[in-house]
């Protein structure tokens, strides 16, 4: 098969691009897969060696919409694809659908979130999107219902490399030594883009309460994003520097899960919460906001709480006294990328009538 993956956000170490990367690494051997996106980050490209004549098309979507549209139309015409898989967060994916309207390729729209900025535009375009896509995919039921309403859709799991994510005692010891974090220090970890959705500023309020109660802890936040600098400034203003370690996004985040003792995700909204899935595979207990879909719970080590700093601080103090067997956490819903990729390939083949 010849497949075009269209990513409507910057291609970096975050939600949608990681999803595309994980599936690409499994499907690239037997299929030719090209990718359209913008701002391809070398960090993520290092984790997905290109094979089988893959082409990457850097096509800015926001700067000049007309240039983007006609550029995409040209790529689609030249590519002669069997499947065009469009990844986004709203019905603005009609731009991509329109660009491939004259193509014989099967067209898939894939929503990855439950909230988006272009709410009015999305509402206006939702009918067209639902009527002109050949298959509707979603990262979760919450995301699917939000965009597709009563129309039929299928949940496509955010598959992960299960083997690489599992608890690694050597990685734990090595990273704690590297950052001068003692063995008895309770480490609260978070991975995510620094912006409003992820709500990292909420963790400052939680940290403030924990500090007042003399809890020995360290919060490690990993990621990049437009609000990272302002968050660091707020940490300084609140005199919480000794409780925080802010690190850039990394292609080796799987090792950092082993360093953590608790994973937190205080999001204002989520399509699924892929990092929470990864954290559970690493044997971590997880504290998630009630805005994260319940589908993110794939073990008994997850608790959902409202965004109350007092409640989160209380729960963290409880978790600090619990010892978990990190190598024996029972997962009851598989997200193994090998199985997920086979299922997706079957979806493509079925769509093409193979």
C-alpha positions in Angstrom: 0.0 0.0 0.0 1.0 3.6 -0.6 -0.1 5.7 2.4 -0.1 9.5 3.0 -0.2 10.5 6.7 -1.2 14.1 7.1 -0.4 15.6 10.5 -2.1 19.0 11.1 0.2 20.0 14.0 3.9 20.5 14.4 5.8 17.3 14.1 7.6 17.0 17.4 7.6 14.8 20.5 4.0 15.2 21.4 0.6 13.5 21.0 -0.3 13.2 17.3 3.2 13.0 15.9 4.2 10.3 18.4 1.1 8.3 17.4 2.1 8.6 13.8 5.7 7.7 14.6 4.8 4.6 16.5 2.6 3.2 13.7 5.1 4.3 11.0 7.9 2.3 12.7 5.8 -0.9 12.5 4.1 -0.4 9.1 7.0 1.1 7.0 8.6 -2.2 6.1 5.7 -3.5 4.0 4.2 -0.2 2.9 5.4 3.1 1.4 4.4 5.8 3.8 4.8 9.6 3.2 4.2 12.2 5.8 2.9 15.8 5.4 3.4 18.1 8.4 5.3 21.2 9.5 8.4 21.9 11.5 9.8 18.3 11.6 11.8 18.2 14.9 15.1 16.2 14.7 14.4 14.8 18.1 11.5 12.7 16.9 13.0 12.0 13.4 15.9 10.3 15.2 13.4 7.8 16.6 11.9 6.9 13.2 14.6 5.9 10.7 13.0 6.5 7.2 12.6 3.4 5.0 11.0 2.2 1.8 11.3 5.6 0.0 9.4 7.6 2.6 9.1 11.3 1.7 8.6 14.0 4.3 6.8 17.2 3.1 7.2 20.2 5.3 4.1 22.3 4.6 3.1 25.1 6.9 -0.6 25.1 7.5 -1.3 28.3 9.4 1.0 30.9 7.6 -0.8 30.8 4.2 -3.8 28.6 4.0 -4.2 28.9 0.2 -0.5 28.0 -0.3 -0.9 25.1 2.0 -4.1 23.9 0.2 -2.6 24.0 -3.3 0.7 22.5 -2.1 -1.1 19.6 -0.5 -3.2 19.1 -3.6 -0.1 18.9 -5.7 1.5 16.3 -3.4 -1.6 14.2 -3.4 -1.9 14.3 -7.2 1.7 13.3 -7.7 1.7 10.7 -5.0 -1.1 8.5 -6.4 -1.9 7.1 -2.9 -4.1 4.3 -1.9 -5.0 5.7 1.6 -4.8 9.3 2.9 -5.0 9.3 6.7 -5.6 12.8 8.1 -4.8 13.4 11.8 -6.2 16.5 13.6 -8.4 17.8 16.5 -11.4 19.3 14.8 -13.5 19.5 11.6 -11.0 21.9 10.1 -9.6 18.7 8.6 -12.1 19.5 5.8 -9.2 21.5 4.3 -7.3 18.3 3.8 -10.4 16.5 2.6 -11.0 19.2 0.0 -7.4 19.0 -1.1 -7.8 15.3 -1.9 -11.3 15.4 -3.2 -10.2 14.6 -6.8 -8.0 11.7 -5.6 -9.2 8.1 -5.8 -7.5 7.3 -2.5 -9.6 6.2 0.5 -9.8 9.1 2.9 -9.7 8.8 6.7 -10.2 11.5 9.3 -8.7 10.8 12.7 -9.6 13.0 15.7 -7.2 13.0 18.7 -8.8 15.5 21.1 -12.0 16.6 22.9 -11.4 20.4 22.8 -10.2 22.7 20.1 -9.7 26.4 19.5 -11.7 26.6 16.2 -15.0 25.7 17.8 -17.3 27.7 15.5 -15.5 26.8 12.3 -15.5 23.2 13.4 -19.2 23.2 14.0 -19.8 24.7 10.6 -17.7 22.1 8.8 -18.6 19.0 10.8 -21.4 18.0 8.4 -19.2 18.2 5.4 -16.5 16.2 7.2 -18.8 13.5 8.2 -20.3 13.2 4.7 -17.0 13.2 2.7 -14.7 11.0 4.7 -14.5 7.2 3.9 -13.7 6.2 7.5 -13.9 8.0 10.9 -11.2 7.3 13.5 -10.9 8.6 17.0 -8.3 8.2 19.8 -11.1 7.6 22.3 -14.9 7.5 22.6 -14.9 10.9 24.1 -13.0 12.3 21.1 -15.1 10.4 18.6 -18.5 11.6 20.0 -17.2 15.2 20.2 -16.4 15.4 16.5 -18.6 12.8 14.8 -21.7 13.0 16.9 -24.1 10.2 16.1 -22.1 9.1 13.1 -20.3 5.7 13.2 -16.6 5.9 14.1 -13.8 3.5 15.3 -11.4 3.9 18.2 -7.8 3.4 17.1 -5.6 2.9 20.1 -2.5 5.0 20.6 -0.2 2.0 20.4 3.2 2.1 22.2 6.4 0.1 22.3 5.6 -1.9 25.4 9.0 -3.5 25.8 10.9 -0.2 25.8 8.6 1.4 28.4 8.7 -1.2 31.1 10.3 -0.5 34.5 14.1 -0.4 34.4 15.9 -0.3 37.8 19.3 0.6 36.2 17.7 3.5 34.3 16.1 4.7 37.6 19.4 4.6 39.5 21.4 6.2 36.6 19.0 9.1 36.2 18.6 9.8 39.9 22.3 9.9 40.2 22.6 12.2 37.1 20.2 14.8 38.6 21.3 14.3 42.2 18.0 12.9 43.3 18.4 10.6 46.4 16.9 7.1 46.6 14.5 8.2 49.3 13.2 11.2 47.5 9.6 10.9 46.3 9.5 11.9 42.6 6.3 13.1 41.0 6.6 13.0 37.3 4.8 14.7 34.4 5.3 14.6 30.6 3.6 17.0 28.3 3.6 20.1 26.1 3.7 23.3 28.2 0.5 25.0 27.3 -3.0 25.6 28.6 -4.4 22.1 28.0 -1.8 20.3 30.1 -2.4 22.7 33.1 1.1 22.4 34.6 0.5 25.6 36.6 -1.9 23.6 38.8 1.1 21.5 40.0 2.6 24.7 41.5 -0.3 25.0 43.8 -0.1 21.4 44.8 3.7 21.7 45.4 3.1 24.7 47.6 0.8 22.7 49.9 3.2 19.8 50.0 6.1 22.1 50.9 4.0 23.7 53.7 3.4 20.2 55.1 7.2 19.4 55.0 6.8 16.6 52.5 10.1 15.4 50.9 9.5 15.4 47.2 10.6 16.5 43.8 8.4 17.3 40.8 10.0 16.6 37.4 8.3 18.1 34.4 9.4 17.0 30.9 8.5 18.8 27.7 8.7 21.9 25.5 6.1 24.6 24.7 5.1 28.2 24.6 4.3 28.5 28.3 7.5 26.8 29.6 9.3 30.1 30.4 6.4 31.7 32.2 6.0 28.5 34.3 9.7 28.6 35.4 9.2 32.3 36.3 6.2 31.4 38.4 8.2 28.7 40.2 10.8 31.3 41.1 8.2 33.8 42.3 6.7 31.2 44.6 10.2 30.2 45.9 9.6 26.6 44.8 12.8 26.1 42.9 14.2 23.3 45.1 11.0 21.2 44.5 11.1 21.3 40.7 13.3 20.0 37.9 12.2 21.2 34.4 13.6 19.1 31.5 13.3 19.4 27.7 11.4 16.9 25.7 13.4 13.7 25.1 13.2 10.7 22.8 14.2 8.6 25.8 11.2 9.5 28.0 10.6 5.8 28.6 13.7 5.7 30.9 12.4 8.7 32.9 9.2 6.8 33.8 11.4 4.4 35.7 12.8 7.4 37.7 9.4 8.5 38.8 7.4 7.2 41.8 4.1 8.8 40.8 2.8 10.1 37.5 0.5 13.1 37.3 -1.7 14.5 34.5 -3.8 17.6 35.6 -5.1 18.3 32.1 -8.0 20.7 31.4 -9.0 18.3 28.6 -7.6 15.3 26.8 -8.4 13.1 23.8 -7.0 10.1 25.7 -3.9 10.9 27.7 -1.3 8.7 25.9 1.4 9.5 28.5 -0.8 8.0 31.2 -1.0 4.7 29.2 2.8 4.7 29.0 3.2 5.4 32.7 1.0 2.5 33.6 3.1 0.2 31.4 6.1 1.4 33.4 4.4 0.2 36.6 3.6 3.7 37.9 0.6 4.7 40.0 -1.1 7.6 38.2 -3.1 10.6 39.4 -5.2 12.1 36.6 -7.7 14.9 36.4 -11.3 14.1 35.9 -11.0 15.8 32.5 -8.9 12.8 31.2 -11.1 10.1 29.6 -11.7 7.1 31.7 -10.3 5.0 28.8 -6.9 6.1 30.0 -7.3 3.7 33.0 -5.9 0.3 32.0 -4.8 -0.8 35.4 -5.8 -0.5 39.1 -3.1 2.0 39.8 -5.1 5.0 38.4 -7.2 7.5 40.3 -9.1 10.5 38.9 -9.6 13.6 40.9 -11.2 17.0 40.4 -8.8 19.9 40.0 -8.5 20.7 43.7 -4.9 21.3 44.9 -5.9 20.3 48.4 -7.2 16.9 47.2 -4.2 16.3 45.0 -1.8 17.1 47.8 -3.7 14.8 50.2 -3.7 11.9 47.7 0.0 12.4 46.9 0.8 12.1 50.6 -1.1 8.9 50.7 0.7 7.5 47.7 4.0 8.4 49.2 3.5 5.7 51.8 2.5 3.0 49.4 5.1 0.6 48.0 4.2 -0.7 44.5 5.7 -3.7 42.7 6.8 -1.9 39.5 7.5 -5.2 37.7 4.1 -6.9 38.3 1.4 -4.3 37.5 -1.5 -6.0 35.8 -2.6 -4.3 32.6 -6.1 -5.2 31.4 -6.2 -3.5 28.0 -3.4 -4.0 25.5 -1.8 -1.0 23.8 1.1 -3.0 22.3 2.0 -1.3 19.1 2.7 -4.6 17.3 -0.9 -5.7 17.7 -2.3 -2.2 17.2 -0.4 -1.7 13.9 -1.7 -5.1 12.6 -5.2 -3.9 13.4 -4.7 -0.6 11.6 -3.2 -2.3 8.5 -6.3 -4.6 8.5 -8.5 -1.5 8.6 -6.7 0.0 5.6 -6.9 -3.3 3.6 -10.6 -3.7 4.4 -11.2 -0.1 3.3 -9.5 -0.9 0.0 -11.4 -4.1 -0.5 -8.4 -6.4 -0.2 
